[in-house]
Amino acid sequence: MPDQPSDYPLPSEADVDSARRGFMQTALITVGATQLPLQAAQAAATPPPAAVPARPLTLNINGKDHPLSLEPRVTLLDALRESAGLTGTKKGCDRGQCGACTVLVDGRRINACLTLAIMHQGAKITTIEGIAQGEQLAPIQAAFIEHDAFQCGYCTPGQICSAVACIDEIRAGTASAVTPDVREQVVAFTNPEIRERMSGNLCRCGAYNNIVAAIRTTAKA
């Protein structure tokens, strides 16, 4: 028997695609609806996190004792900015990559965002607010202005604190990864030495050459 033409036309590709999308959307909605009661039950069964009580501690910042009450999980950066009111220390990446939050603890530079405030009770903490001598700028601060070693200025507090430690390290003869001979007691203030020691402080404005020049000027003085 010869084929007879169908009374119903075949669906077009657009109709097939539309039907397929409709089926997938319906399936996803159905699966999601079945999961909602389970997720709600799990959320109800999970107890809320227990509150961590604040503890009294005293931080010596820029030569002054600051009595504070902080949770043990508060970072030194947040303690400085939110509790001690010293907002010169900046929060950049908040994960120890940019160096904007660099401060000095017992003369050594650290990233304040990577350490807990409670760990530094009894230590001497120096922030950018403590670098100047009263109303007179410190030599490194004056050198930054002289050499135009900043543009937006957001990273500058961390750069200056790090520069202070950089100069102290070189003067003390502490070797770095680029020191030609680690047995030498004297380390030269060369551009590679300064750049290596300042490599943890990023400047999105790209003022690196001027920062190095400011450090060299301060070291010579």
C-alpha positions in Angstrom: 0.0 0.0 0.0 1.6 3.3 -1.0 2.4 5.8 1.7 -0.3 8.4 2.3 0.6 11.9 3.3 0.0 12.5 7.1 -2.9 14.6 8.2 -0.6 16.2 10.8 2.6 18.2 9.8 5.9 17.2 11.3 7.1 19.5 14.1 9.8 22.1 13.2 13.2 22.2 15.0 12.1 25.3 16.8 9.1 23.4 18.2 11.3 20.5 19.3 13.8 22.9 21.0 11.0 24.7 22.8 9.5 21.5 24.0 12.9 20.3 25.2 13.5 23.5 27.2 10.1 23.3 28.7 10.7 19.7 29.8 14.1 20.6 31.4 12.7 23.6 33.2 9.9 21.5 34.6 12.3 18.8 35.7 14.6 21.3 37.5 11.7 22.9 39.3 10.4 19.6 40.4 13.8 18.5 41.7 14.3 21.8 43.5 10.9 21.6 45.1 11.7 18.2 46.5 15.0 19.4 48.0 13.6 22.5 49.7 11.9 20.6 52.6 15.1 18.6 53.1 17.3 21.7 53.2 14.9 23.4 55.6 14.9 20.4 57.9 18.7 20.3 57.9 18.9 24.0 58.6 16.5 23.7 61.5 18.5 20.8 62.9 21.8 22.7 62.8 22.3 24.6 66.0 23.5 28.3 65.6 27.2 28.9 66.2 28.0 29.5 69.9 28.8 33.1 70.7 32.5 33.7 71.5 32.8 35.8 74.6 35.0 38.9 74.4 38.2 38.9 76.6 40.0 41.9 78.1 43.5 42.5 76.8 45.9 45.4 76.6 47.8 46.3 73.4 50.8 48.6 73.5 50.4 50.6 70.3 52.8 53.4 69.5 54.0 53.5 73.0 50.6 53.8 74.6 48.6 51.0 76.3 45.1 50.5 74.9 42.8 48.4 77.1 40.4 46.5 74.8 37.7 43.9 75.0 37.9 41.6 72.0 36.9 38.1 70.8 39.9 35.8 70.5 39.2 35.5 66.7 39.6 39.3 66.0 42.6 40.0 63.8 45.1 42.6 64.8 44.1 44.7 61.7 40.4 44.8 62.9 41.5 45.6 66.4 43.6 48.5 65.3 40.9 50.0 63.0 37.7 49.1 64.7 38.6 49.1 68.4 41.7 51.3 68.8 40.5 53.8 66.2 43.8 53.8 64.3 42.6 53.8 60.8 45.9 54.6 59.2 46.6 50.9 58.8 44.7 49.9 55.7 42.7 46.8 54.8 43.5 45.8 51.3 43.2 42.1 50.3 42.6 40.9 53.9 44.6 37.7 53.0 48.3 38.8 53.4 49.0 39.4 49.7 49.1 43.2 49.2 51.0 44.4 52.3 48.7 47.4 52.9 48.2 46.4 56.5 51.9 46.1 57.4 52.7 47.2 60.9 55.8 46.7 63.1 55.6 44.3 66.1 58.7 44.5 68.3 60.5 46.0 65.3 59.6 43.3 62.8 57.1 43.9 60.1 54.0 41.7 59.9 50.7 41.6 58.0 48.1 42.7 60.6 45.4 40.8 58.7 47.1 37.5 59.2 47.5 37.5 63.0 45.2 37.7 65.9 45.2 40.6 68.3 45.3 38.4 71.3 48.7 37.0 70.2 50.4 40.4 70.7 49.5 41.3 74.2 52.8 42.6 75.8 54.4 43.3 72.4 55.3 46.8 71.2 53.2 47.6 68.1 54.0 50.5 65.8 51.5 51.7 63.2 51.9 54.5 60.6 50.5 56.9 63.3 53.6 56.1 65.4 56.3 56.7 62.7 56.4 60.5 62.9 58.0 62.2 65.8 55.1 64.3 67.1 54.3 66.9 64.5 57.6 66.3 62.7 57.6 63.8 59.9 60.1 60.9 60.1 62.9 61.0 57.5 61.3 58.2 55.6 58.0 60.1 55.4 59.7 63.2 54.2 61.6 61.2 51.6 58.3 59.7 50.3 57.0 63.2 49.8 60.3 64.5 48.2 60.5 61.6 45.7 56.7 61.5 45.0 56.7 57.9 46.2 52.9 57.6 46.2 49.9 58.4 44.1 46.6 57.3 45.5 48.3 56.8 48.9 46.2 53.7 49.9 49.3 51.4 50.2 51.6 54.2 51.6 51.1 53.4 55.3 52.1 49.8 54.8 54.9 50.8 52.4 56.4 53.2 55.0 56.2 50.7 57.9 57.8 48.1 55.7 60.5 50.6 54.6 61.4 51.3 58.2 62.0 47.6 58.8 63.8 47.3 55.4 66.4 49.9 56.4 66.9 48.4 59.8 67.4 45.0 58.3 70.1 46.2 55.9 71.8 48.2 58.5 71.9 45.2 60.8 73.5 43.1 58.0 70.6 40.7 57.7 70.9 38.9 54.4 68.1 38.6 51.9 67.5 36.2 48.9 69.5 38.5 46.6 72.5 39.2 48.9 75.6 38.1 46.9 77.4 36.7 49.9 75.4 35.9 53.0 78.6 35.6 55.1 79.3 39.3 54.7 78.5 41.4 57.8 77.7 44.5 55.7 74.8 44.6 53.2 74.8 47.3 50.6 71.7 49.5 50.0 71.4 48.4 46.3 68.2 48.6 44.3 67.9 44.7 44.1 68.2 44.5 47.9 65.6 47.1 48.5 63.2 45.7 45.9 63.5 42.2 47.3 62.8 43.3 50.8 59.9 45.5 49.7 58.4 42.8 47.4 55.6 42.0 49.8 54.1 45.5 49.5 52.2 46.1 46.3 51.5 49.5 44.7 48.7 49.4 42.2 49.8 52.9 41.0 53.2 51.6 40.1 55.3 54.0 42.1 58.0 51.4 42.8 61.0 53.4 41.4 60.2 56.4 43.5 59.7 54.2 46.6 63.2 52.7 46.1 64.6 56.2 45.7 63.0 57.4 48.9 64.4 54.4 50.8 67.9 55.0 49.5 67.8 58.7 50.3 66.7 57.9 53.9 69.4 55.2 54.3 72.1 57.6 53.1 70.9 60.3 55.5 
